[in-house]
Amino acid sequence: MVQFGQHVRNARLACGLTQADIAKRLKVSKGYISRLEGGKARPARSTVLRIAEICETDPVPLLILAGHLPEDVREILTQHPSEATTVLRETFRHDGSEEEEPTGLQAAVAEPRAIYQPVGAPYELVQGDCFEWMERREPNSIHAIVTDPPYGLKEYTAKEKTKLRNGRGGVWRIPPAIGGCLRRPLPRFTVLSNEEKQQLMEFFRQWGTLAFRVLVPGGHIFIATNPLLSQLVYMALIESGFEKRGEIIRLVQTLRGGDRPKNAHDEFKDVTVMPRSCWEPWGLFRKPCEGRVQDNLRKWKTGGLRRLSDDQPFCDVIRSSPTRSVEREIAPHPSLKPQAFMRQIVRAALPLGEGLVLDPFMGGGSTIAAAWAVGYASIGIESDPKFFAIAKEAVPRLAALVPNGETRKRQRNDSGSVQATLFG
């Protein structure tokens, strides 16, 4: 990415443009362009192509340096894998020696790094970058997206994940206990700067554009958020073309918030810096339907949400306990959502019970397990190899759980259809 950044900077200067000029035309912050030129951010393919257009430069070198294969090169490698590999090896062999050096091009060809599809199971797990995957995916081929994405973005960088796994420091640092209750690691979103918030919006603009591409008309997105940052994500998805269809309120009391001022607990003992969190918002968005909802349902099997029963629709408030220890032991991911909740929203995502559910930020695999438990086909994507390994082992075990935490042989069921309601 350092080479990519230098190439962008040289192309920009050759055109007499400033970072602010590029940022304005891309509708991003100047800080984001600075990060690109410093090799500290990796842009999506669409962003690379737009930069090349603005700077009036050949997009192919930029695409390769950013880890994206040009379509014609990808086609050659796909149609002639053996011959192309041989030519590349002979061409780039170091000083004519027999030792074969790995190249950035070979690494790009290797994406996705792993695909796991157990025999007889209705799901596929992909280790790789979801932006890359959605760019290659056939348009109008996914029927719903249910996901809990990264929000600070920085909390899932290699540096911060190392601190998380070591149990100390960084964005994940929080008091170990309150009132005798052990706290689980949570990222502190209040530490984000205005520039980082702009980068967050740009991240979801790019992601939303790709999600819009792969979803069929009428397909829904259920996306986990938090009250501090949800507005940034919601606006980005609306700008990507989605209709906001409401929010699903997960009623769950956690140990986030409710603290007195740091290092001044006694002086301001009657003050709470933030309210204690008692709910979690999930944004609900829909790609516009083709014509009427009934027409869209007939053609694409999407456009609405699956009812709980003939006399009860799906509701937007769901009581939910925190994730149980038995599930965390199966899938030790810091953002794991409980099956009792996930099965309800995953089930609602396919109104006719038909189609394919995608979780592009799979984590520990809770969405994929929920889809299997309610009888849906699904695809999960995870870039982190350790989390990917956790999901591979965890999905069948999480899918076999019943709501009270006990296990049984996994079978197709409608356990997700029983939604706690506030009105009866």
N, C-alpha and C positions, 0 to 999 in steps of 0.2 A: 504493500500500500504506500510505502514511502516513494517508490518509483512512480506509482500512479500520481501521487500528489505533486511530485516534481514536474511530471509531464503536463498536468493540468495547469500548473503555475506558468510554465514556459509558454503554453498555448494561449493562456489568458494575456500575458504580457505582450506576446507577439501581436495580439489584436488591439492592444492599448486599453484593455478593460481592467477595472478594479475589482476587488473581491465584492464590494457593495453592488457593482453593476451585475455581476453574475448572480448574486443572491437575490436581487430584485427580479430578475427575469425567471429564476427558478422558483421564486416565492418561498425562499427559505431565509434563515438568518445569516448574517455575515459571518458569525461564529462557526456555523456549520461549514461554510466554504473554507474557512481557515483550518478547520479540523481535517477536511478532505486534503487540502494541500500539505498539511503536516503529516499525512499518513495515519491519522488517528480515527478515521471513519471509513467504512466500506459502503459505497453507494449501490443502489439497485441498478439493474441494467437500464431501465428507463431514464434514470438520472444521468448515467454515463452518456447515453445517446443525446440527451438534451444538452449537456455540457459541450459535447463535440459539435453540435449544431451551432450553439452560441459562439464558440471559439473558432468556428469554421476550420475544423481540423478533422483528420481521418479518425473515425470512431474505433477502428479495429485495434490499434495499439492500446487505447484507453480501456477497451473492453477486456483485453487479455490481461493487462496490468491489474485490473480490478477483480480478476478471477472469473470473468464471464467469457465464454466462448462465442465468437460470432456465429450466426446461424449457418453460414455456408461451411465454415470449418467444422461445426458440430455435425452437419449432414455428411461431410466427407468421412469423419471419424466413425460415424454410426454405420454408414454403408460399406466402409472398407476398413474395419478395425485392425485387421492383421497387417495389411499393406501400409496403412498410415503409420501405425506404431513402428514398423520396421524402418520406414523412411525417416521418421523423427529420430530414432535411436542412432541411425547411421549418420545423420546430419549433425547431431549435437554430441556425438561421442567425444569425450575429453581428450584432446591431443592425439587422437588415433589409438588410444589405449583401449583395452577390452572392458575397463570398468565403466559401467553405465551410471551416469549421474542423473538423479531425479530432477525434473524441471517443473517450473510453475505450471506449464501447459498440461503436463501429465496429471498434476494434482487437480487441476480444474476438470479434466476428463473424468476423474475418479468420483466426482460428486454425483449423486449422494454417496456418502462413504459406506453406508450399510443399509440393506433392506431386509427386514425380518417379517416373514409371513408364515406362521405355524400352520401345519397341515390341519385342515378341517375347521380352522378358526376364521371368523368373518372380519378380520382386521389385518392391516399392514402397518408396520412401524418403519419409519425412515429416519436414519441418522443423517442430518444435513441441514442446510439453510432453507427455511421455508420460503424466503423470497425467491431463491433459485428454483425451488420446486414449483412454486405457483407460476413463475414465468414460463416454465416448460409444460405445465399441465394444460390439457385440452380445455378450451373455454367451455363454459356451461356444463361442467361435469361434476360439480359438488352441489349437494342439496341443502346442506346446513353447515355452519361453522360454530363450534362451541369451544371456547378457549379462555385461558387465564394467562395473558401475556405479561412480559416484563414491563414494569412501569418506570422505575427510575432509569432503566436501561443500564446504568452503571452497576446496579446490584448484581447483575449476572455477567459482568466482565470477569476475565480469568483472575484478576487481582482480588476482586471482592469475593468471588467464590472460594478462593484459597483462604481468605480470612474467615469466611463462614464455616468452612470445613475444619479450620483450626480452632474454631470456637472463640475467637476474640478479634476485636478491632473492626474498623471500616464502617460502611453503611449499615451493617447488620448488628452493630453493637447496641445493646439495650440492657437495662438492669436485669440481673439474673432471676430476681424473685420479687413479688409484691404480696404482702400479707401471707407469706408462706406458700404462695402458688408460684411454681416455676414457669417462667416465661419462655416461649419458643422464639427463635430468631425471626425478626421482622425487619424489612428494610425501612429506613427512615426517609420518607418522601419529602419531609420538610427541609431536608438539606439541599434540595435541587435549586440551582441558580436559575435566573430567567433565561439564560442562554440554553441551559440543559432542558428547560421546559419547551423552548422553541424546537430543539432537536427532537424532543419527544413527539411534538405535533407532526414534524416532518416524517419521523419514523412511521407514524400511523397513517399519514397521507399516502405514503408510498405503499404501505401494507394494504390500506383500504382499496387502492387502485387495483392491486393484484387480486384481492379478495373479490372485488366486483367482477373481475374478469372470469374467475373460475366458478363462481356461484351461478346457478340457473336462475332465471327470472322468478321472483317470488321467494327465493331462498333467504333464510334468516341467519343473522349472526347473534349469538349470545356471548357477550364479552364481559368478563369480570373486571371491575374497576374499583376505585376507592373514592370517597367523597372529596379528597384533596385534588385529584387530578382528572376526574371523570370528564369535566367540561372540555379539556384539551383533546381527549380521545374522541368524544362525541362530535365535536366540531370537525375534526379531521375526517371522520367517516362520512359525515354529511357532505363535506366538500368532495368526497370521493364518489358521490352519487347515491348513497344509501338514504332510505327513509327511516327516521327515528320512529320506532313503534312503541316506545315506553321503556320502562325499567322493571326488572325483576328484583324485588327487595328480599334479600336473604336475611331474615331476622336471626342474628347470632351475636351473642355477647362474648367479646374477647378481652384480653388485657391490654389492648392498644389504647393509648390515651388515658385521661383521668389523672395524670400526674400533677403534682405541685411543681412550682418552678425549680429547675435543676440547681442544686447546691444552695437553695434558699427555702427548704421545706418548712423549717420551723418559723422563719420570718413571715412567710405567706402561707400559713397552714390552711387558710380558708379559700385558697385560690386553686383552680384547675386550669392548666394551660390550654388543654383541649378536652372536649367532652369524651367520656369513655365510649368506645365504639360498641354499638348495639345492632348494627346492620351493615350489610355489604351490598352495594348496588351492582347489578349486572345490566349493562346496556343491551337493548333489544333493537336491532336494525333489520331492514328488509331491502333487498334489491327490488326495484319496481317490477310489478307484474306486467305480463303481456295481456293487455285488455282487462277484462273483469277477473275477479278472484276465481270465480267458478271455471272460467276458461283456462286460467293458469293452472288450476288444480288438475284439470283434465289432461293438459299437455305436459306439464312439468312435475306434477305431484306436489307442488309447493304453493305458498301464498298465504297460508294460515298456520295455526298451531293445533296440535292434537288435543282433543278434549279429554277430560278425566273420565267422563261417562256421558250417557245420553242427557242427564239432567245437570251436569256440572262442567263448566268450561275450565280451562287452565287459568289459574289466578296469578296475579303479579306479586303476591306476598307469600313467602314460604318460610315457615319456622324451621330452623336448622340448628342442630347442636354443632359445636366445634368438631373437627375431625378426630375420631376415636383413636386411642393408642394402638389398637389392633391394626388399624389401617396404616398408621405411621410406621409401625414396625415392618409391615409388608413393603411399603414404599416411602422410605425416609427422604422425602422431598420437602423443602421448606414451605411450599405453597400448596400442598396437597389438599384437595377439597373432598368432603365426605361423600361416599356413595349414596347415602340416603337422599342427599340434595341433588347430586349430579344426575342420578337416574331420572329425576323428575323433569329437569330442564332438557336433558338429551331426548327423552321420550317426546316432549312437547315439540321439539324442533322439526320433526317430520310429520306433517298433519295426517298423512295417510299411512304412516308406518313404513313407507317405502323410500329408498334413496341411500345416499352416502353422506356420512358425517365426517367432517375434517376438524382435527385439532392441530393447528400449525405450531403451537407452543406446548407440546405434550407434557413436559415435565415428568412426573411420576406415573402418568398413564391413567389418571382417574376418569377422564372423558372416554377414553377407548374402552376401559373396563365397564363403564356405565352403558355404553352403546351395546356391548356384547350382552350385558345382563338383560337389556330390554329387547334384544333380538335385531339390532341394527348393524349394518356393515359400516366400517369406519377406517380412517387413515390417521395416524399420528406422526408428527414430525418433531424431532428434537435435535438441536445442534450439539448439546453437551454430551460427550461420550459416556460420562458417569451416570448422568440422569437417564440416558438412553438404555444403559445396561440395567438400571433399576426398573424401568418400565417393562423391559422384556420379561423380567421375572415376576413383576408385580401384577400385570394386567389380568392373567387368568385367576390369580388368587383374589384380587379385588372383585372381579366379576362373580366369584363364587360366594362372596359374603352376602348374608341377609342383613336387613337394617339393624338388627340388634347386635351385630358384630360377630355372630357365630358363623361357621362355615358349613357349606353343604356342596354336594356335587352341582356344578354349574348347569343350569338348564334355561331354556328360553322361557321368560315369564314377563308379567306386567307389574313387577314389584314397584316400578317407578310411577305407576299410575295413581297411587294413593297419596294425594297431596293434602297436607294439613291446611285447613281453611280457617279463616277468622270469622266465618259467617254461619257456622252450624256445628 
